[in-house]
Amino acid sequence: MVAQEQGRQLVRTAAAAKKARIPAFRSDREERDFWARHSVEEFAKDLEDLGVEIRPPRTEQIALRLHKEDLQVLRSLAAERGVGHTTLARTVLEGWLAQARSRSTAARRKKRRQPA
């Protein structure tokens, strides 16, 4: 009996290895159900490094004063994108800061390369 169970286990493992591709999901529910039954380790060979930096949670807050019209435009733009106005403002600001950091880093590298 144990040998039969082990044989079945091996057959299931071999079958799983053949079709070990992450499917395209039609809904969040379908994806949740899939990952409830599978481990990411089954798909390790298909995964790729995204080069995404995971930063610690945000802890600092600031207050901004905007003109009423600017706030209305911000809320309107955020609604078009399906996000809150504070989320949109933070995203825009973080993007601008990332660009500024990258320009600053590039300028420092260029300065170091120039002969003295």
ABEGO torsion letter per residue (X at the ends): XAAAAAAAAAAAAAAAAAABBBBBBABAAAAAAAAAABBAAAAAAABBBAGBBBBBBBABBBBBBBBAAAAAAAAAAAAAAGBBAAAAAAAAAAAAAAAAAAAAAAAAAAAAABBX
